[in-house]
């Protein structure tokens, strides 16, 4: 299950960024995981909850946006939904297809909670 290594990498990246910003905790993470990215969102959610234990992200809410796959025909430039890397253009029947959406995988946003700053000396 490669989702666990992905979850561990996400936790490491967001915790590093949150610490740089002086965060006390991370309350939310928005990910974009395209349907053609080869990542199972349910498995990633499960692994994230395990990977986040004992970290700033332990109680963070994880939201995953899942863009559909979209192909573009290299012959007639038609764009159409795809669910696999090999597809046929519904307009001209060409097999020369470029995937233009659905392979995304990125951390979109991190919501952090900052600690109180005490300026009293």
C-alpha positions as CSV (number, residue, x, y, z in Angstrom):
1,X,0.0,0.0,0.0
2,X,1.9,3.0,-1.3
3,X,-0.7,5.4,0.3
4,X,1.1,5.0,3.6
5,X,4.3,6.4,2.2
6,X,2.4,9.2,0.5
7,X,0.6,10.0,3.8
8,X,3.9,10.1,5.7
9,X,5.3,12.5,3.1
10,X,2.3,14.7,3.3
11,X,2.5,14.9,7.1
12,X,6.2,15.6,6.9
13,X,5.7,18.4,4.4
14,X,2.8,20.1,6.1
15,X,4.3,19.8,9.6
16,X,7.6,21.4,8.3
17,X,5.6,24.3,6.7
18,X,3.4,24.7,9.8
19,X,6.4,24.9,12.1
20,X,8.0,27.5,9.8
21,X,4.9,29.6,10.2
22,X,4.9,29.2,14.0
23,X,1.8,27.0,14.1
24,X,0.6,25.3,17.2
25,X,-1.5,22.8,15.2
26,X,-2.9,22.0,11.8
27,X,-6.6,22.0,11.6
28,X,-7.2,21.3,7.9
29,X,-5.5,20.0,4.8
30,X,-7.0,20.3,1.2
31,X,-5.5,17.9,-1.3
32,X,-6.1,17.5,-5.0
33,X,-5.8,13.9,-6.1
34,X,-6.9,13.2,-9.7
35,X,-8.8,10.1,-10.5
36,X,-5.9,9.0,-12.8
37,X,-3.2,9.6,-10.2
38,X,-3.1,6.0,-9.0
39,X,-3.9,6.9,-5.4
40,X,-6.9,5.5,-3.6
41,X,-8.5,8.4,-1.6
42,X,-10.1,6.1,1.0
43,X,-6.8,4.4,1.6
44,X,-5.0,7.7,1.8
45,X,-7.5,9.0,4.4
46,X,-7.0,5.9,6.5
47,X,-3.2,6.1,6.2
48,X,-3.2,9.8,6.9
49,X,-5.0,9.4,10.2
50,X,-2.4,6.9,11.3
51,X,0.6,8.9,10.0
52,X,-0.7,12.1,11.7
53,X,-0.8,10.6,15.2
54,X,1.4,12.5,17.5
55,X,2.0,15.4,15.0
56,X,0.7,18.9,14.6
57,X,-1.8,17.4,12.1
58,X,-3.2,14.8,14.5
59,X,-6.7,16.4,14.6
60,X,-6.7,17.9,11.1
61,X,-9.6,17.5,8.8
62,X,-8.5,16.0,5.5
63,X,-10.4,17.1,2.4
64,X,-9.6,15.5,-1.0
65,X,-10.8,17.0,-4.3
66,X,-10.9,14.4,-7.0
67,X,-10.7,15.9,-10.5
68,X,-12.0,13.7,-13.3
69,X,-9.8,12.5,-16.1
70,X,-9.9,14.5,-19.3
71,X,-8.3,13.6,-22.5
72,X,-7.5,15.8,-25.6
73,X,-7.3,14.3,-29.1
74,X,-4.0,15.2,-30.8
75,X,-5.7,15.0,-34.2
76,X,-9.0,17.0,-33.8
77,X,-8.3,18.8,-30.5
78,X,-11.6,17.5,-29.0
79,X,-11.6,17.2,-25.2
80,X,-13.6,14.4,-23.5
81,X,-13.8,12.5,-20.2
82,X,-11.5,9.5,-19.8
83,X,-11.2,6.9,-17.0
84,X,-8.1,5.2,-18.3
85,X,-4.9,6.2,-20.1
86,X,-5.8,4.5,-23.3
87,X,-8.9,6.0,-24.9
88,X,-10.4,6.6,-28.3
89,X,-11.5,10.1,-29.4
90,X,-15.3,10.1,-29.6
91,X,-15.2,12.6,-32.4
92,X,-12.6,11.2,-34.9
93,X,-11.7,7.8,-33.4
94,X,-8.0,8.6,-33.1
95,X,-6.0,6.9,-30.4
96,X,-3.5,9.8,-30.2
97,X,-4.8,11.1,-26.8
98,X,-3.0,13.4,-24.3
99,X,-4.2,13.4,-20.7
100,X,-4.8,17.0,-19.7
101,X,-6.5,16.5,-16.3
102,X,-6.9,13.8,-13.7
103,X,-3.2,13.1,-12.9
104,X,-2.9,15.9,-10.3
105,X,-1.5,15.3,-6.9
106,X,-0.8,18.3,-4.7
107,X,-1.3,19.9,-1.3
108,X,-3.7,22.7,-2.1
109,X,-4.0,24.4,1.3
110,X,-3.0,23.9,4.9
111,X,-5.0,25.6,7.7
112,X,-2.9,26.2,10.8
113,X,-3.7,27.4,14.3
114,X,-1.1,29.8,15.6
115,X,0.0,29.9,19.2
116,X,-0.5,33.0,21.3
117,X,2.3,35.5,21.2
118,X,3.2,36.9,24.6
119,X,4.8,40.3,24.3
120,X,4.9,40.9,28.1
121,X,8.5,40.8,29.4
